[in-house]
Amino acid sequence: MRFFSIKRAIVTTGAVAALALGSGLLPGAVGSVAPAQAAELGQHMDWHGHRHFARHGFHHRYWGWGYHRLYPAYYTAYYYEPVNVCSAYYFDDDSGVWYCFTGD
Protein backbone atom coordinates (compact mmCIF):
# COMPACT_ATOMS: atom_id res chain seq x y z
CA MET A 1 0.00 0.00 0.00
CA ARG A 2 2.81 2.37 0.84
CA PHE A 3 4.45 1.93 -2.60
CA PHE A 4 1.30 3.13 -4.35
CA SER A 5 1.00 6.26 -2.23
CA ILE A 6 4.64 7.18 -2.94
CA LYS A 7 4.07 6.55 -6.64
CA ARG A 8 0.91 8.69 -6.57
CA ALA A 9 2.76 11.51 -4.79
CA ILE A 10 5.54 11.47 -7.41
CA VAL A 11 3.06 11.50 -10.31
CA THR A 12 1.06 14.34 -8.71
CA THR A 13 4.19 16.39 -8.07
CA GLY A 14 5.34 15.87 -11.66
CA ALA A 15 1.96 16.95 -13.02
CA VAL A 16 1.94 20.11 -10.89
CA ALA A 17 5.48 20.95 -12.02
CA ALA A 18 4.55 20.45 -15.68
CA LEU A 19 1.51 22.71 -15.32
CA ALA A 20 3.57 25.39 -13.58
CA LEU A 21 6.18 25.36 -16.37
CA GLY A 22 3.63 25.36 -19.16
CA SER A 23 1.53 28.17 -17.71
CA GLY A 24 4.41 30.60 -17.20
CA LEU A 25 4.01 30.64 -13.42
CA LEU A 26 7.72 30.12 -12.94
CA PRO A 27 9.51 33.19 -14.32
CA GLY A 28 12.67 32.44 -16.26
CA ALA A 29 11.84 28.76 -16.72
CA VAL A 30 13.32 27.44 -19.94
CA GLY A 31 10.68 26.81 -22.57
CA SER A 32 7.88 28.56 -20.71
CA VAL A 33 5.73 31.27 -22.23
CA ALA A 34 4.71 34.23 -20.11
CA PRO A 35 0.92 34.71 -19.87
CA ALA A 36 1.03 38.11 -21.63
CA GLN A 37 3.14 36.63 -24.40
CA ALA A 38 0.76 33.69 -24.77
CA ALA A 39 -2.15 36.13 -25.01
CA GLU A 40 -0.37 38.00 -27.78
CA LEU A 41 0.34 34.77 -29.65
CA GLY A 42 -3.37 34.01 -29.53
CA GLN A 43 -4.37 37.33 -31.11
CA HIS A 44 -3.32 36.60 -34.68
CA MET A 45 -5.97 37.77 -37.07
CA ASP A 46 -6.62 36.47 -40.55
CA TRP A 47 -5.48 38.78 -43.34
CA HIS A 48 -6.70 36.73 -46.30
CA GLY A 49 -4.88 33.71 -44.88
CA HIS A 50 -1.77 35.57 -43.67
CA ARG A 51 -0.62 35.54 -40.03
CA HIS A 52 -0.14 38.91 -38.37
CA PHE A 53 -0.49 40.76 -35.09
CA ALA A 54 -1.36 44.36 -34.31
CA ARG A 55 -2.37 45.84 -30.98
CA HIS A 56 -5.98 46.99 -30.69
CA GLY A 57 -6.49 50.33 -32.42
CA PHE A 58 -3.14 50.25 -34.25
CA HIS A 59 -3.23 51.95 -37.66
CA HIS A 60 -0.60 53.42 -39.95
CA ARG A 61 -0.71 54.27 -43.63
CA TYR A 62 2.44 52.21 -44.34
CA TRP A 63 1.24 49.15 -42.38
CA GLY A 64 -0.11 46.16 -44.28
CA TRP A 65 0.74 42.73 -45.61
CA GLY A 66 3.42 43.02 -48.29
CA TYR A 67 4.22 46.65 -47.46
CA HIS A 68 7.79 45.66 -46.54
CA ARG A 69 8.39 45.57 -50.31
CA LEU A 70 7.00 49.09 -50.84
CA TYR A 71 8.38 50.74 -47.68
CA PRO A 72 11.46 48.74 -46.57
CA ALA A 73 12.67 51.54 -44.26
CA TYR A 74 9.62 50.98 -42.02
CA TYR A 75 10.20 47.25 -41.44
CA THR A 76 12.74 44.98 -39.75
CA ALA A 77 12.97 41.30 -40.71
CA TYR A 78 13.03 38.55 -38.06
CA TYR A 79 13.46 34.81 -38.54
CA TYR A 80 11.39 34.20 -35.41
CA GLU A 81 8.06 35.66 -34.32
CA PRO A 82 8.92 39.04 -32.72
CA VAL A 83 6.60 38.74 -29.72
CA ASN A 84 6.97 41.69 -27.29
CA VAL A 85 9.37 43.39 -29.73
CA CYS A 86 6.92 45.13 -32.08
CA SER A 87 3.51 46.70 -31.82
CA ALA A 88 2.64 45.23 -35.23
CA TYR A 89 4.16 42.46 -37.32
CA TYR A 90 3.24 39.89 -39.94
CA PHE A 91 4.56 36.69 -41.51
CA ASP A 92 5.50 36.68 -45.19
CA ASP A 93 4.66 33.21 -46.47
CA ASP A 94 6.78 33.67 -49.60
CA SER A 95 10.06 34.31 -47.78
CA GLY A 96 9.31 32.61 -44.43
CA VAL A 97 10.25 35.80 -42.55
CA TRP A 98 8.40 37.88 -39.93
CA TYR A 99 8.32 41.64 -40.66
CA CYS A 100 8.13 44.03 -37.73
CA PHE A 101 6.71 47.50 -38.35
CA THR A 102 9.17 50.07 -36.95
CA GLY A 103 7.64 53.25 -38.39
CA ASP A 104 6.34 56.18 -36.38
Secondary structure, 3 states (H helix, E strand, C coil): CHHHHHHHHHHHHHHHHHHHHHHCCCCCCCCCCCHHHHHHHCCCEEECCEEEEECCCCCCCCCCCCHHHHCHHHEEEECCCCCCCCCEEEEECCCCEEEEECCC
